[in-house]
Amino acid sequence: MSDKALTEVRSQEDYGTLLLGTGLTVAALILVPAVATRLGLGAALTGAVRMALMRASSRAVTGEKGEECGDGSAGFSCH
């Protein structure tokens, strides 16, 4: 493949990961609290689901696995 074709394929992959990360972030910030309020879920459970979605969003965009707890690259910790 030529360099131009490789760049185009990589660009399309970047858009896909960015779209996935954005979707997970919107779900974590808007949809999860709305559904949790509607269902009457507690704040602790809602917060845990939001943290899991934000962590998944970070992993989708950066492509890193990271550690389960205290991952510095994700920008937040579970403590």
Residue frames as a rotation matrix with the C-alpha (Angstrom) as fourth column:
MET 1
0.578 0.816 0.000 0.00
0.816 -0.578 0.000 0.00
0.000 0.000 -1.000 0.00
SER 2
-0.108 -0.577 0.810 1.07
0.462 -0.750 -0.473 3.53
0.880 0.323 0.348 -0.57
ASP 3
-0.876 -0.292 -0.383 1.68
0.473 -0.375 -0.797 5.98
0.089 -0.880 0.467 2.25
LYS 4
-0.745 0.649 0.150 -1.44
-0.613 -0.756 0.228 7.93
0.262 0.078 0.962 1.28
ALA 5
0.060 0.782 -0.620 -3.63
-0.261 0.612 0.747 4.80
0.963 0.117 0.241 1.49
LEU 6
-0.309 -0.247 -0.918 -2.16
0.743 0.540 -0.395 3.87
0.594 -0.804 0.017 4.89
THR 7
-0.998 -0.059 -0.022 -2.79
0.061 -0.827 -0.560 7.38
0.014 -0.560 0.829 6.18
GLU 8
-0.417 0.909 -0.013 -6.40
-0.708 -0.315 0.632 7.25
0.571 0.273 0.775 4.98
VAL 9
0.109 0.417 -0.902 -7.02
0.237 0.871 0.431 3.88
0.966 -0.260 -0.004 6.68
ARG 10
-0.627 -0.416 -0.659 -5.45
0.728 -0.009 -0.686 5.15
0.279 -0.909 0.308 9.91
SER 11
-0.923 0.317 0.217 -7.60
-0.342 -0.936 -0.088 8.30
0.175 -0.155 0.972 9.75
GLN 12
-0.043 0.951 -0.305 -10.77
-0.480 0.248 0.841 6.21
0.876 0.183 0.446 9.42
GLU 13
-0.051 -0.053 -0.997 -9.71
0.667 0.741 -0.074 4.13
0.743 -0.669 -0.003 12.45
ASP 14
-0.924 -0.340 -0.176 -9.14
0.361 -0.624 -0.693 7.32
0.126 -0.704 0.699 14.44
TYR 15
-0.583 0.781 0.225 -12.64
-0.661 -0.616 0.429 8.55
0.473 0.101 0.875 13.66
GLY 16
0.161 0.651 -0.742 -14.12
-0.024 0.754 0.656 5.25
0.987 -0.088 0.137 14.79
THR 17
-0.310 -0.339 -0.888 -12.31
0.840 0.339 -0.423 5.24
0.445 -0.877 0.180 18.12
LEU 18
-0.994 -0.027 0.108 -13.15
-0.015 -0.929 -0.371 8.91
0.111 -0.370 0.922 18.67
LEU 19
-0.271 0.962 -0.019 -16.81
-0.606 -0.155 0.780 8.23
0.748 0.223 0.625 17.95
LEU 20
0.160 0.273 -0.948 -16.83
0.435 0.843 0.316 5.26
0.886 -0.463 0.016 20.34
GLY 21
-0.660 -0.503 -0.558 -15.13
0.719 -0.208 -0.663 7.27
0.218 -0.839 0.499 23.10
THR 22
-0.883 0.387 0.266 -17.55
-0.386 -0.921 0.059 10.16
0.267 -0.051 0.962 22.62
GLY 23
-0.007 0.932 -0.363 -20.55
-0.336 0.340 0.878 7.84
0.942 0.129 0.311 22.75
LEU 24
-0.005 -0.064 -0.998 -19.38
0.752 0.657 -0.046 6.23
0.659 -0.751 0.045 25.97
THR 25
-0.915 -0.363 -0.178 -18.73
0.393 -0.699 -0.597 9.65
0.092 -0.616 0.782 27.52
VAL 26
-0.581 0.780 0.232 -22.19
-0.602 -0.604 0.522 10.92
0.548 0.164 0.821 26.60
ALA 27
0.195 0.643 -0.741 -23.69
0.114 0.735 0.668 7.76
0.974 -0.215 0.070 28.05
ALA 28
-0.317 -0.415 -0.853 -21.73
0.857 0.260 -0.445 8.21
0.407 -0.872 0.273 31.28
LEU 29
-0.972 -0.192 -0.134 -22.48
0.231 -0.877 -0.421 11.91
-0.037 -0.440 0.897 31.71
ILE 30
-0.638 0.767 -0.066 -26.08
-0.761 -0.614 0.209 12.13
0.120 0.183 0.976 30.50
LEU 31
-0.038 0.713 -0.700 -27.80
-0.510 0.589 0.627 8.81
0.859 0.381 0.341 29.96
VAL 32
-0.459 -0.194 -0.867 -26.70
0.475 0.770 -0.425 6.90
0.750 -0.607 -0.262 33.07
PRO 33
-0.984 0.122 -0.132 -27.84
0.060 -0.471 -0.880 9.58
-0.169 -0.874 0.456 35.57
ALA 34
-0.463 0.865 -0.191 -31.16
-0.872 -0.407 0.272 9.97
0.157 0.293 0.943 33.73
VAL 35
0.007 0.437 -0.900 -31.86
-0.246 0.873 0.422 6.24
0.969 0.219 0.113 33.72
ALA 36
-0.693 -0.342 -0.635 -30.67
0.488 0.426 -0.762 5.86
0.531 -0.838 -0.128 37.32
THR 37
-0.903 0.419 0.098 -33.00
-0.393 -0.712 -0.582 8.63
-0.174 -0.564 0.807 38.46
ARG 38
-0.167 0.879 -0.447 -35.89
-0.865 0.088 0.495 7.07
0.474 0.469 0.745 36.58
LEU 39
0.095 0.140 -0.986 -35.22
0.043 0.989 0.145 3.65
0.995 -0.056 0.088 38.12
GLY 40
0.825 0.235 0.513 -34.45
-0.437 -0.310 0.844 5.01
0.357 -0.921 -0.153 41.59
LEU 41
0.491 -0.733 -0.471 -30.90
0.634 0.671 -0.385 3.65
0.598 -0.109 0.794 41.77
GLY 42
0.770 -0.248 -0.588 -28.58
0.466 -0.411 0.784 4.87
-0.436 -0.877 -0.200 44.49
ALA 43
0.841 -0.471 -0.266 -25.81
-0.532 -0.809 -0.250 7.38
-0.097 0.352 -0.931 43.98
ALA 44
0.006 -0.893 0.450 -23.07
-0.584 0.362 0.726 4.84
-0.811 -0.267 -0.520 44.69
LEU 45
0.060 0.087 0.994 -24.25
0.539 0.836 -0.106 2.46
-0.840 0.542 0.004 41.97
THR 46
0.939 0.301 0.164 -24.75
0.308 -0.534 -0.787 5.30
-0.150 0.790 -0.594 39.52
GLY 47
0.604 -0.779 -0.170 -21.25
-0.727 -0.626 0.282 6.60
-0.326 -0.046 -0.944 40.24
ALA 48
-0.124 -0.656 0.744 -19.73
-0.183 0.753 0.633 3.16
-0.975 -0.058 -0.213 39.77
VAL 49
0.407 0.345 0.846 -21.42
0.733 0.429 -0.528 2.73
-0.545 0.835 -0.079 36.39
ARG 50
0.995 -0.054 -0.084 -20.32
-0.090 -0.856 -0.509 6.21
-0.044 0.513 -0.857 35.31
MET 51
0.274 -0.959 0.078 -16.72
-0.720 -0.151 0.677 5.49
-0.638 -0.242 -0.731 36.33
ALA 52
-0.077 -0.265 0.961 -16.73
0.295 0.915 0.276 2.21
-0.952 0.305 0.008 34.41
LEU 53
0.711 0.402 0.577 -18.03
0.660 -0.097 -0.745 3.93
-0.244 0.910 -0.334 31.28
MET 54
0.876 -0.445 -0.188 -15.50
-0.467 -0.879 -0.093 6.76
-0.124 0.169 -0.978 31.54
ARG 55
0.001 -0.890 0.455 -12.69
-0.454 0.405 0.794 4.23
-0.891 -0.207 -0.404 31.98
ALA 56
0.130 0.132 0.983 -13.94
0.667 0.722 -0.185 2.33
-0.734 0.680 0.005 28.90
SER 57
0.966 0.238 0.098 -14.08
0.239 -0.684 -0.689 5.61
-0.097 0.689 -0.718 26.98
SER 58
0.525 -0.842 -0.126 -10.50
-0.720 -0.518 0.462 6.42
-0.454 -0.152 -0.878 27.92
ARG 59
-0.178 -0.588 0.789 -9.33
-0.041 0.806 0.591 2.96
-0.983 0.073 -0.168 26.89
ALA 60
0.522 0.456 0.721 -11.17
0.678 0.291 -0.675 3.18
-0.518 0.841 -0.158 23.58
VAL 61
0.992 -0.114 -0.049 -9.51
-0.123 -0.838 -0.531 6.45
0.019 0.533 -0.846 22.65
THR 62
0.337 -0.937 0.094 -6.00
-0.888 -0.283 0.363 5.78
-0.314 -0.206 -0.927 23.93
GLY 63
0.555 -0.065 -0.830 -5.92
-0.489 0.782 -0.387 2.08
0.674 0.620 0.402 23.08
GLU 64
-0.592 -0.795 0.137 -4.22
-0.541 0.265 -0.798 1.22
0.598 -0.547 -0.586 26.38
LYS 65
0.020 0.549 -0.836 -5.32
0.414 0.756 0.507 -1.52
0.910 -0.356 -0.212 28.73
GLY 66
-0.146 -0.157 0.977 -3.98
-0.670 -0.711 -0.214 0.04
0.728 -0.685 -0.001 31.93
GLU 67
-0.954 -0.152 -0.258 -4.35
0.100 0.649 -0.754 -1.34
0.282 -0.745 -0.604 35.40
GLU 68
-0.145 0.962 -0.230 -7.65
0.756 0.258 0.601 -2.05
0.638 -0.087 -0.765 37.08
CYS 69
0.800 0.417 -0.431 -7.07
0.599 -0.523 0.606 0.39
0.027 -0.743 -0.669 39.92
GLY 70
0.495 -0.609 -0.620 -4.98
0.164 -0.635 0.755 3.53
-0.853 -0.475 -0.214 40.19
ASP 71
0.143 -0.414 0.899 -4.22
0.981 0.177 -0.075 3.81
-0.128 0.893 0.431 36.48
GLY 72
-0.192 -0.328 -0.925 -2.44
0.364 -0.899 0.243 7.13
-0.911 -0.290 0.292 36.13
SER 73
-0.963 -0.224 0.151 -2.88
0.210 -0.273 0.939 7.32
-0.169 0.936 0.310 32.36
ALA 74
-0.275 0.937 0.215 -6.68
0.880 0.155 0.450 7.32
0.388 0.313 -0.867 32.65
GLY 75
-0.542 -0.004 0.840 -6.60
-0.037 -0.999 -0.028 10.53
0.840 -0.046 0.541 34.67
PHE 76
0.231 0.612 0.757 -8.48
-0.874 -0.210 0.437 9.16
0.426 -0.763 0.486 37.68
SER 77
-0.837 -0.518 -0.178 -8.18
-0.343 0.749 -0.566 6.53
0.427 -0.412 -0.805 40.35
CYS 78
-0.008 0.866 -0.500 -10.61
0.182 0.493 0.851 4.19
0.983 -0.084 -0.161 42.05
HIS 79
-0.417 -0.204 -0.886 -9.60
0.884 0.135 -0.447 5.52
0.211 -0.970 0.124 45.48
